[in-house]
């Protein structure tokens, strides 16, 4: 599989996991005493998702360290480049990275 496509696949998977993390975070937003069991389950689910996300981050970092083009793909996924000079396929990876950042922003707002 091409390096850029691998990066895109991992970024999309990361978006899915962060979306699930966001849903578990929403479950924590309750003051109801009867919701204690739900809260415990949500915290456990979030930890399992963090573990999976950390595994994806390691795979993403490995791509970035494997070659100069891998490093470019890593920067693209982190939105650390000029969108206008990217190829169409690279722009897709940039957008995949933006989706991850958008979800992270929503999670931070929920946890604030």
Secondary structure as UniProt FT lines:
FT   HELIX           3..27
FT   HELIX           33..35
FT   HELIX           36..66
FT   HELIX           68..77
FT   TURN            78..79
FT   HELIX           83..85
FT   HELIX           88..111
//
